[in-house]
Every structure is written in C-alpha cells, then in structure tokens.
C-alpha cells in the first residue's frame, strides 16, 4: 500500500487552523465547554480527529458505520473509540422516523418489522406515510425491529461546531467543505490586520443573537407562517449594529413572503416598520396596489427627499409621476434627461465572438485602440485607488484571512462607515498623486483577490492608457457614484472604451445587438455620463442581410 501523503488530511489541517484562529481571536467569547472541546480535540489520535472532522463536514448527525470508508483513516471502529469516550459520538441516540428514512434504503425500510401489510410493494413515500401514521416514538437504532446489522454513530457536538463555524466565517451559509487550504493556495488574499476592535462579535450574546435570527430564517424557509416567525422574535433587540442590519433584512424578507402570499396589508405594515433600504419603495408600491394613492404619494415624496440609492430614486420618481397624474398633483422636479449620442451600424455577422467584439473591430484604429471592458475598467481603477478603505478592518467586514473582500460590501452603510478613508483616497485625485498610487497598487497588490479589480482584464498597457486619457474629474465622479450605491452602480457601465492617446481623450461605447434594449442601470449610467459631459455613445447593431 503506498504511503499516504500529508495532503490526505488536508481537511483536518483546515479544521485545526479554524480551531487555532477562533481560539486566538475569540477566546473571551468561548464557553467553558467550547474551550474544553478545543483542548481535548488536539489531544486525540490523528485518525480519530480526522474521522470527527469528516463527520462534521457531512450532512446530518447520524452515520451508518458500514457507509464510512476513508483510506487515510483506515479502521473506522478503532478511530471512533476515542470519540465515543469523549462523548462527541454516541451509538444509542434515539432516531426519529424521518431520520431513519434517510439512513435506510427503501428495501431496508420495507424489511422493518412494523406490521405494515405488503410493505415491499409500496413506494418509499407511501411506506413512510404509513409508518408515520403509527405514531412511533423515537428509539435507538438497534431498537427498531428488523433493523439491518450495522452500527450507527451520532454526532452530539453539532451546535458547538456551528458556533465555531460562525465565529470563523461570519455567517452560517458557508460550511466546512468550502474551506480548503490546499485549494486556497491557488489564490492570494490581502492580509487584513485583525484586532479586538475589528471583531464583529463582541459578546457571547452576539453569537446567540446571530444564530437565533438564523433559526427564524430557517423557519421561514421551511414554510412556517410569517406571523408565527414574527411572533418568535417580536421582542428581539440587539446593540450590535451589524446584527441589527441582519434583523432588518429578515423583517424585509418576511414582508416579501407576505407579498407572495397576497397578504398585502400585513406586508405593508411590516415594511412601514422596517429599516431595510428597500422597504420604503415596496411600501409605496403596496399603497398603490391597495388603492391608497394619497398615502403612496406622501410616502414617495418624503422618501425622495433623501433616497437611499439612485435605484430607489428612479423608482420613486416613476411612482410620483404615476401618482401625480392620478391625484392631479405636480410632477416631481427631476433632472432633465440628456440625450446620449446614438448611431446604427450595419455589420457582417452575427459575429461568433459577440456583438461587442464586432463593434470593437469596426471602430479600432492603429492610433485609437478599442477595449471590451464593460464594468471591469472603472471598477478596477476604483478598487486600486480605494484599496485601503475597502480592506479596512471594521466590525462586520472581515472574519478570516481568506476573504476576497469585506462581508458588508452591499450594506447601505458601507460607504458611510468608511467615509474618512474614502475621502482620503479621493483626495489623491485632487492633488494629482492618484496615477502613481494606482500604478503602485497595481504592482504591489497584483493577483490579490478583490471585489473590484479585474486582474485578467487590467494589464499594464490598458492601465497606462486609462491613466493618460481619462480626466481626473471623470475618475472622481465615477468613484463617487459607485460609493453612492455599490450594489447597483458597480454594474451597467458601457461595454467598450476607445482611447486616442495622442490627444489624451477617450470615448465609452454601449453596444446593443438586434432586439436588445437598455436596462435601467445602463440608462442611469448613460444619463450620469451625459450630465457630466463624459464622452459616451450608444451603438445599435444590425447584421447585414444574407442572400
């Protein structure tokens, strides 16, 4: 038998890394039980530790011994003994019918001695229904009559491991299988400094609150009535701003579910009490649907005075136009739309590489190269210039050393929480130092994961052309617009950019193929560019007719 490589235990090394990380960063938040587990875990034989991690990574808490086979672990029974002694595994935990069904094949389930007539001829679902109808109580594996000869191992530490996983990832949507250090070696990450002040969880109660909200969301996903879920956390309160944002997001999701169920009055009441950034615009729409135009107009008018985002502003302005006509009210004062230059091109095609490629080839000249950049160039310039602000170690932003960007990137308060840092970054545009800063970041940070920088697109020639041909004023305006609404404004930018380096100018080009129309976020970007005299045009393409 060939010697096993150290990488065969990669998952164990990953788990041990997590234990060390959580223990060093959150020692004051761990309970006595959690501290005891971390200490005792490292004292177990390697194969036993590996088996436990394998089971933790699998779905559910119950595992048949006959279905556990790992070459690097070897004898499962021997590896399990220390885990049984610690009480992390047990063999006599009562099993409910639904858990039993997941562990047994249909033929095995039919072989149970439960007095069901012609069990073998029933489908698995019908068989389960008959078993459930008997009202059988949970019992240990071996106590089920006719159970196949096998051992069953049951995990007892899932809640403890869930808390450790939450402390490391900062969420419960990622599981252990996503953390593979051997694969992370293919990617590089910014080394964000971690300190006590940057932690998102400051008290053990914060961890409890996060898990509690997660349980409420699970109930929603499981189909529980919204009113019942709301009642569960009716008195929920937290002093942690990051967790409060999650609380408001859950309330908004509950409102969305009420809308899907056509319980519009209940949804409206929930939205009106919700602080989520999209709650007001949904409330306006529901007032309209419920035949309450006056209330809708009043709410939209007050919201428009301080919109959360350009997207919300656009929706509110449209609502006020509709409502104003219905109520004979003045139309909202909006910025007059500036027409974007538009032209029609007839090109041979269709181009197998896409309509953007066809237009780029048509426009390109030796002295005026064209690049297909879409959102990549502007976002990359923003990401390089604002690197330090984006990777600032604020609470709710970074949890472990393998994040490509801050976890709160799409929170409404993302930019305001870093206002001074972004102001410092944009000041470099005003004093003229930004080209050197961006070039230095491109060199020193090259290849590090970032939510904005497209390393595969941004080679040095393209970067040099951009810094030479794009005015500083335009770059600042782009950065400011992205910061107003990162989720919405990091997309919708024109497809192509053409440079005239000899004249130090550029033009962006939005390409639309046959039958394609501008999306809302694209319209907003084009209007923004036109408002600020940025060179941009829309090219509509039709293919030459073939004989």
N, C-alpha and C positions, 0 to 999 in steps of 0.2 A: 504494500500500500504506500503511495507516495506521501512524502512529508507534507503536512498541511501548512499553507502559507499563513503568515500573521494576518493577512487581509481576510482570511476566512472568518475572523472575529471582528470585522470592521464595525458591525452593528453594536457589538459590546463596547468597543472603544468609543463609539459615538455616545452611547448611553453614559459611560463613565465620564466623558467630557462634560455632558449635561449635569451630572451629579456634582462635579467639581465646580462648574460655573455657577450653578444655583447655590451651592453651599457657600461659595466665596462672596456672592453678591447679595444673597437674601438670608444670610444666617440668622439675622434677628427676627425674620418673619416665619421661620420654620418652627413647627411644633416639636415637642419632645419626641413624639412618635416618628416624625419625619427625620429628625436628626439621628435617631436610633437606627432607622432603616438605612440611611446613607452610610453610617459607620459599619453596620453589620453586613451590608451588601458587599463592600470591598473585602471583607474577611472570608467570603465564601470561595470554594474552588472555582476555577475559571469556567469549567464546563457547566457548573450549576448557575453561575452568573449569566452565562450565555443562554442557557435554557430559559431562565426567567425573562430575559430581555426578548427572546423570541416570542414567548407567550404574551408579554406585554404589547408587543407590536402587532399581534394578531387580533382579529375582531372577536369580541365576546370575552367571556370569563371562563368558559368550560371547554376542555380539550380532551379528546379520547387519546389515550396513550398509544394505541395502535396506529394513529394517524400522525404521530410525531416522529420524524426521521430527519436528522441533521448530521451529515457526515462529520462535520468539525466537532460536534458534541459527543457523538458515539452513543454509549448506553444511556438511554433516556431515564430508565428506572434509577440507575445509580446517580445520575445528575440531579434527579428530583429529590433525593433523600434529604440533603441539607435544606432545601426549600420547604419541605414538609416539616422539618424540625423547627424552622423559623416561624412556621405558620403562614408563610406567604402563599403556599399552596395547601389545599386540603383535598381529601378524597371522599368526603361524606357530606358535602354541601347539598341541601335539598334542591331538586331540579323541578322547575315548573314544566307543564306540558309543552308550552311553546318553545322553551329552551331544549327540551327533549327532542322535539321535532327537527330542530336544526342539527342535532347531533346524529340522528338516525337516518338511514336510507328508508325509502318507502317500504321496501320488503321487510326491513328490520322492525319498522313501526307496526306493520301488519302482524308480525310474529309475537308482539306483546300479548300476554295472557290477560286481556281486559274484558273478555266476554262479548266482543263485538262480532256479530254474525257476518260471515263472508268478508272478513276484513281484507283479505288478499285481493278481492275483486273491486274494492273501492279505490278511487283516486286518492292521492295524498291529502288534498284539501278536504274532501268529503270524510276521509278517515279521521282527520284532525277535528273536524266539527263534531263527530260522534264521540270522540274521546273527551273533548271539552264539555260536551253536554252531560257527561257523567259527574262533572264537578269534582274531579280527583284533586286531592291536595298535593302540594309539592312533597317530594320524598327523595332520599339519596339515590344515586344511580343504581346501586346494587339492589335497592328495594323495589324497583319496578319489575313486576313479574314477567319473565321471559326475556329480560334484557340480554343482549349479546355479552359473552365473556370478554370483558375489557376493563381497564382501569380508567377512571375519569379524574383529571386534575382540574381544580377550580381555583382561579386567582382570588385572593382576598384583599389585594392592595390596589385595585384599580382606582378608587378615589384618591389615594395618596399619590399615585403616579400621575393622575390627571392634574393635580395641583402642581407637581414638579414640572410637568409639560407646559402648563400655563405660565409659570414663572419664567421658563426659558423662552418659549415662542412669543409670549404676549398675547396669545389667542388660543382658542380650542379647536379651530378649524384645521390647523396643521397637526399631523400625527407623527409618530416616531419614524415612520417609513420615509418621510420627506427629508430627514436629516441624515445625509450620507457623506461623511467627511471624505471618503475616498473619491467621491464624485465632485465634491466641492473643491478639490484640488485643481479641477479644470477651470475654476472661476476664482477671481480675486475680488476682495471686498475692502472698502475703506475701513480703516481701523479707527472706529469711533471711541473716544475715551469714555469709560463708564465710571460714574461716581455715584455716591449715595443720593445726591440731589437730582440726578437724572433718572432715577428709578420711577417706574410708573406705579408700582405697588409700594406704598409707604407703611401700610399696616396689614396685619394678617386679615383684618376685616375687609380690606380692599379685594383680596383674593376671593374671600367668601362672596362678596357682592358680585364680582365678575361671574363666578360660577353660578350664582343664583339667577342672574339675568340670562345666562346661557341655558339654564334649565327651563326658564319661562319661554325662551325662543324654541327650545325643543318641543315644548307642549304645543306651541303654535304650529310647528312643522308637522306634529303628529295629528293635527286636526282637532285639537281641543277648541271649544267655543271661545271666541275672543273675550267675551265678558268674564269667563272663568279665569282666563290668563290675566286679564287686567286686575281682577279681584285679588289674585295671588300677590301682586306687587303694588297694590294700591297705596300702601304706606312706605314704599321704598324711598330711601333718601341716602345720599352719599355726599361727602365733602370733597371727593376726588373728581376734579373736572373731567378727566379722561373717561372715567366710568360713567359720569353723568351724561356725557355725549353718547355713550352706548345705550344708556337708559332711554334717552330721547329718540334714538334711532329705532329702538324696539317699539316704542309707542307709535312711531310713524309707520312701521311695518304692520302693526296691528290695525291701524287705520286703513292701510291698503287692503288688508284682508277683509275688513268690513265693507269696503267698496266692492270688492269682487263678489261678495255675498249680497250686494244690493241693499245693505243696511246703511243707507246714506246718511240719515240723521245721526246715527251713532258715530259714523266715521267723521262727520263734520264736527261734532262735539269734541272728539278726540284730537283732531287736527288743530282746533282752536286753542287747545290746552298744551299743544306740543311745541317744543323749541327747535325741532329739526328744521334745517334750512329750506326744505321743500314743502313744509306743512302749510304755509300761507297760500301758496299758489294752488294747492289741492283744495284748500278750504274755499277759495274764490270760485273754483270750478264747481264744487258741490253746492254752494249757494245758488249758482246759476241753474244747476240741474234740478234743484228743489223748488225752483220758481221764486227765488228770493233775490231779484236783481238789485234792489236797493242795498241790501247787506253786502252783496258781492261787490258792488261799485264802491261802497265805503271802505271795505277791507282792501280792495285792489288799490285804491287811491292812497291809503295810508302806507301800504307796503311799497308802492312805487316811490315814495319819498325817501326810502332807504332800502333799496333792493339788495338781496344777499349776493346776487351774481348778475352777469349780463344775460344769462339764460332766463333767470326769473324776470328781469326787467322786460325782456322781449315778450314773454308770456303775459305779463301784467298789462303791457301796452296794448296787446291784441285784445285782452279781455275788456279793457276800458273802452276800446273802440266799439266793440260789440254792445257793451252795456250802455255806453253813451248814446248810441243810436236808439236803443230800446227805451231809454229813460229821458231822451231829449236833453242830455247833458253835454257840456262842452267836451270836445275831443281832447285827450291828453296832449300836452306840449311835448312833442318828440323831435329829435334831431332829424332834419330833412335828409332823406336818403340821397346820397351822391351816386350817380350812375358810374359803374365800372366799365371801362372800355371793353367792348366785346367784338369779336370777329369770328367769321366762319371760315374754316379750312376744309377743302376737299382733298383728301389724301388717298393714295393707293392702299388698299387693305382689305379686310382687317389685318392689322399687324399682330403676328403671333406673340410678340413681347408686350403688347398692350398699347392702348391709345396714347398714353403718356410718352412712351418710347417713340412712337411715330411722330408726335409733335416735336419732341426734343431733337430728333434727327432733322426735321424740316427747318427748325429755327437756328440750329447751331451753325456758327461760322468760325473760321480759324481765329479771328480776333474777338469772338464773343461766344465762349463755350456755354453750354446749357447742361444743367444737372437736375436729375429727378430726386428731389429732396423731401417733398411732402412736408411732414411735421418735423423731420429729423434735423434740419439745419438750425432753425430758430430755437428749437428746444435744446439742442446741443450747446449753442452759444450761451443760452440762459443757464444751462446746467454747469458749464465750466466757470462762468463768471460768478455764479452764486453758490459754488461748491460748499464753501464753509458754512453758509446759512442752511443749506439743505441737509448737511450732515452734523448739525449742531446736536449735542446730546441732551435734548429736552425730555421731560417726562412724557411717556406715551409715544416716543419716537423710535427708540432703539432698545432691543431686548437682548440680542445676542450678536456675536461677531460675524454673522453670515447673512446680513440683510443688504439688499441692493439699494434700499432707500428707507426713509422714515415711514413708520407704520401709520402716522397720522397725516399722510400727504394729502388726502382728499377731505380732511376735516375742514369745516368752514373757517375755523380759527387758525388754520395752518400758517398763513402769512402774518397775521397779526401777532401771533406768539413769537415770531422771529423778526418783527418789524425793524428793530435796530440793526440786525445783522444784514437784512436785505438792503436797508438804506446804505450801509457801508459798502456793500457790493456795487450798488448802482452809482455811488459817488465816484467810483473809478471811471465810469463813463464820462462824468462831468469834468474830471481833471485830466482825462486823456490817457490814463495809465491802463485802461482796460485791454488793449491789444497785447501788451506784454503779460498781463495777468492771465488772459485766456490762453495764450501760447504756452506759458509756463505750466498751467494746469493740464493742458493737452499732453505735454511731455511727461510731467511728474505723476499724473493720475492715469496715464494711458492703460486701458484694459480693465480698470476697476469698474465694478458694477455700479450703474447709476440709473435712476428712473428717467433721466432726461438725455443723457449723452449717448448718441448712436455711433459707437466706435467704428462699426463696419462701414458707415457712410462717411464719417468725417476724417478724411485723410488730410495730410498737410497741405497739398495744393488747394483743395477746396477751402480749408480754413484760411489760408493766406488770401485767397480771392475774396472771401466774405469780409475779412477784416479790412481789406483795402477798398472794397467797393460799397459796402453798406455804411451809410452815415451813422455816426454815434447817436444822433437824435432818434433815428428809427429803432436802433437796438434798444435804447432805453424804453421807448414806447412799447415795444414788443414785450420786454421783461415785465413792465408794469401791468400790461394786460394779462399776461399769464398768471401773475400773482393775484389778480382780482378773482379769478375762478380757475384753479389749476385743472380740475377735472374737465371742465368744458373747453377751456382756452388752449390746452396743450394739443388740441386736435382741430381740424378744419382749415389748416393753412394751405396756401396754394401748392400745387403739385411740383412745379418746375421753378427754377431760378436761372436767369441768364445774366452773365457778367460781361461788362465792357471794361476790362482793367485799364486800357489806355485812357479811358475817360473817367475812371473811378465811379461808375454807376452800375445799376442793376435793374432788373425788372422781374417780378414774380408772375407766374402764369398758372391759372386754374384751368384744367383741361376737363372737358365734358364730351364723352363719346355719344354716339347716336342713342337717343332716348333717355340719356342721363340728365338729371336736374340737380341744381344746387340744394344742399342740405342747409338746415338752419344755422349750424355752427360755421359753415362755409360762408353763408351770407353775412354773418356777423363779422367774420374776419375781413371780407372784402369791403364791407362798409367802414370798418375801422381803418383799413389802409387808405381808402378814398378820402376819409375825413381828415387824415393827416398827410395827404399828398404823397403817399408812398406809391411808387410805380408798380401797378398790377393790372392785369387784363384777364379776361375770360375768353378762352378759345373753344368754340364748339366745332366738333369734327364730324364730317360725314364722309363715308367711303365712296370712292369712285365707283360708278356703276360698271358692272362687267357685262360684256357682250353675251 
